[in-house]
């Protein structure tokens, strides 16, 4: 029943998003791109794709920075077009996508100012999907209570900050990482619960995608926190409690001492069985690859909101890939191109 | 919400019935009396209204489901817009089935003398039967067309998106759509045959 009325509000957008999906770069485009000798070749190869209007010939000197800027602007334009046409509950879902980037931006700004870089330069580097007003003022925060009261209270991130222990302690690198983890944990849990509330196919599709995201965070956090001296209880409280690893494997994950133990735990889950089998790529790439496949699969269902999440994941991955290719070309290490691109069907 | 409304109505009816029964006015709770006093014209009118009304709802569901997807998918692949108009036509046909049934019923609608009907039981029975047949025919056509439009819409929406992704799929999905569209025809056929039994007026 609910499926039928989906099209009243979201049918048009679903059509657009599926259009974007069928214009994603395919295997043949990637084959062409990996043959490019210079960035100018890369630009010409992209002329036959959706990126033609953003990479016009009037760019004087194309470098990786400029390319990244333009690709990201293109992505944000597409996102905003969808968001402007959206209505509830899709708007909230799109907001959630932005909140993830906002958290990354806040943490990047904090880490940047800590190491004394100028704020203007940092703001320019932020992911445009996660921009919010007054981003520049974040540099004034020296401890987490100032950070909350001066900056974050006016942003959509304020509710996620509730679980953060607001202390007068000076912000250092470890503190900032902990803040990132807590914010992200409460963000992704709230996102997951919201999607479950939508019910039907949306809940089913988004559950799988967000569980993977949770597990990826949990694995990354437990790996990165090795040797930081954080106690096991704190570590466990940082791991997002919605994934496949929840609830039985998270305490074990907080206890690990090296990568091998992580592998043993993760391999025990049916969802991740065999993920380390060939042992060539690193964990992050494997999980990204899995996520890309799941995003593509989510397009097999119609009348649900999961594709809006999936398309922007795929688009971002594509931008990341293009930038990686451009980097490889400028650094004359083209042999690396093939190794790092998740495969699109 | 629907269940609550229906439950409420049934509850009110039972309360009135119980209070009548316990208050010694038992015979007024009489379904046969109720049915006998509903005029055959009311049944005709209800039949016509249901057939055209539900069919149009079905057609509009079909058109918006398909139309929204055609518009969206047509942004990136403008070539789909002409071919996929056929899905809109299928949905529209559902509304036309409703009109056909309504028109047939309206041509069968005749005046009859109520006084004469009270004298002549066969004539009364004939006219009452016609009334119920029209209600039944209207419901048959209406509900069949409602779900038919729904099915055509859902398939049409998928067809538009599939066509945008891969042009080969269009013809195959069209077959599915034709079968969905046939559901409404079943309703139409049954309604037309039912209508052939209708005989109203001062005849025996």
Interface residues (C-beta under 8 A of the other chain):
Chain A: X3 X4 X7 X8 X11 X12 X13 X14 X15 X16 X17 X18 X19 X20 X22 X23 X302
Chain B: X61 X64 X65 X67 X68 X69 X70 X71 X72 X73 X74 X75 X76 X77 X150 X153 X154 X157 X158 X160 X161 X164 X165
